[in-house]
Amino acid sequence: MMSMQFVRQAQRRGTSANADAGASPPETRTSELQRLAQSALTNNPVFSLRELAVESRDNAIFISGSVTSFYHKQLAQEAVRAVAGALNVVNAVHVEVRSSTVN
């Protein structure tokens, strides 16, 4: 188990403790997490989530696109959060609310 001191030292150097322990370089790990996040949406049983885009930058995973309900927006966020690891999840999904008017 890594000590907190080791983790703090790695953070001050701008590296992750896992990278120092022989894990994948941060950029490789980030691209792998982006691929997993996109797969989580693409293979989701909710069809509207399959069209959303995923991008990783600035130590975060960004979800973009549009859905027709706030519930689907939340489902997308939770699907990505499940695979995001230590990356932040930024939900930039637009909800297209359809108004129904009765004449």
N, C-alpha and C positions, 0 to 999 in steps of 0.2 A: 504494500500500500504506500502511496506517495505521501510525503509529509507536506503540510501546508507551507512550510518554509520553502521547500523545493518548488511548489506551485507558484508561490509569490516571486521567487527568483526568476522563474521561466516567464512570468507575466512582465516583469521589469525588462527582461531582455527582448520582449516582443515575440516570444515563441510559446508554444504550448508545452505543458509538461509531458503530454503524450508523445509529441514529436521528439522530445529529448529521450524518451524511453524506447524509441525505435518504431513508433507508429508512422503512418503515412504523413508526408508533408502536409501542412495546413491547406494549401490550395488544392491538393489532390483529394483530401478528405472533404472539402467543401464541394467540389464538383461531384463527388460520389453522393453526398447528401442531397444535392440538387437533383441528381438522377433518380434517387430513391423517392424524393418528394414528388417529382413529375410522375413517376410510376404509380405512386399512391393515388394520384388524381386520375390518371389515365385508366387505371383498372378499377376505379370506384364504381359501385353499382348505381350510383346516382349519375345519370347521363350528363346533366348540365355541368358537373365538375370535370368531366373529361376534356372539355374545351379550354380550361383555364391554363395559363402559362405560369411557369416557375423560373425564377432567375435568382442567382446567388451573387451578392456583392456586399461589401462593407460588413462582413461577419453576420450576415442575415440572409434569409430566404424570403423573397418577395413573391407573392401570389397576385396575379392580375387577370383581368378578363371580366366577364359579367355573368350574373345568374339572375333568376327571377324571384328569389326570396332571401330574406336575411338568414333563414334557417340553412339554406344551401351555402351561403357565405361562411357561416359558422362551421358547417360540416367540412368544408374545404380547409379551413384553418386547423381544425383538429386532426384531419387526415395528415396534413403536412407536419404539424407539431409532433405527431407520433414518431416521425423519422428524422426530425431536424437536429437531434442531438443537442449540442451546446449553442447552436446558431439561433438567433432571434427569428421569429416569424412575423413578417409584415404583411398584413392582409389588405391589399389594395383592390380587392374585388368590388366591382360596381354592381349595385342591386338595381335592376330595371323593374321598378314597380309599375305594374299595369293597372291603370284605373278602369274600373268597370262602371259605366254609366248606363242607367236604365232610363229609357225614354218613355 
